[in-house]
């Protein structure tokens, strides 16, 4: 019986893996900000609004570890850090545009139900 449980635990669902890599309240807004050309954490704070700096830094670190973002540090005073999308992150943006279109369909469907 132990072998059967081990086999189930070792299975990887690509969709679940993908969703886990972008789960978090602020990760998708951060990706949109970077896609629009913003690169610095201070720009994300202004563009997103209520995100806490500590949470922002944690999300940026997680997405960097996932290979979605790359971080460039400049040896200046004061220090400057910029983030950009990796090729994997660019592919994520394409998928998010498709999901955005699907979201529009859901909004239309909900509007039809409430009219």
N, C-alpha and C positions, 0 to 999 in steps of 0.2 A: 504493500500500500504506500510506503514511503516514496518509492520510485514514481508512482503516478502523481503524487503531490508535487514532487520536484519538477516533473515535466511541465505541469501546469504553471508553476512559478517561473519557469525559464522562458515562457512564451512572451514575446514582445508585440504589442499592438502598435503599429506606426501612428495611428490616429491619437491614441492615448498618450504616446510619447510626445507627439507634436503639441497637443493641448497642454500637457504638463509644462512644456518649455516656455509657453507664453501665458500660463495662468498667473494671476496676480492682478490686482485692481488697476495698476498703472502701466503694465508692460505694453499693452497695445497703444495707449496714448503716447508713450515714449517712442515707440517705433514710428508712429505717424509724425511726431515732431522731427525725428531724425530724417525721415523720408522727405519732409518739407524743407530740409536744409539746415535745421538747427543742430548744433553739435555740442554745445557746452551745457553742463548741469544747471547753471544759472538760467539758461534759456528754457530748459525743460520746466524749471520751477515757475517761471513766468507764464509759460504757455499752457501748463496743465492746471495750475491753480492750487488745489488743496492738498497736493502731495507733500508729505513730510520729507525733508532732505535725507534723513536716515533711511527711510523706505526707498526713496529714489536711488540712493547709492547701492542699496541691497539689490534692487531690481536690475540696475545697470551691471552690477557684478555678476549676477546670475545669468544674464543674457550674454555677457562676455564669455563666461565659462561654457555656455551652450553653443558658442560659435556664431551667434546672431549678430553681435556687435564686436567692434575692435576699438580699443582705447589707445589714444596717443597722448603721451605726457610730454610737455615741453619744459625744458630746464630754464625757466624764467623766474623772475621775482616780480609779482607773486606767481606761484605755479599756475600753469594753464593745462587743462585736460580737455580733450575733444573725443567724441565718439562718432563712429560711422558704421554703416551697415557693411557686413561682409557679403560675399556672393550668396551665402546661405540666407542671410538677412534679406537680400534683394528678392530671393525666391519666396520668402515668407511674405513680403509686401504684395507680391503677385497673388498669393493665396488669400491674403486679407482683402484685396480688392474684390475677388470673387465672393468671399463671405459677405462683404459689404453689399454687393448686388443682391445676394440672397436675403439679407436683412431688409432691403427695400421691398422685396416681395412679401415678407412677413408683415411689414408695416401696412402695405396695401391690403393684405388679407384681413388684418385686424380692423382697419378702417371700414372695410366692407361689412364686417360683422357688427360694428357699432352704429352703422348708419340706418 
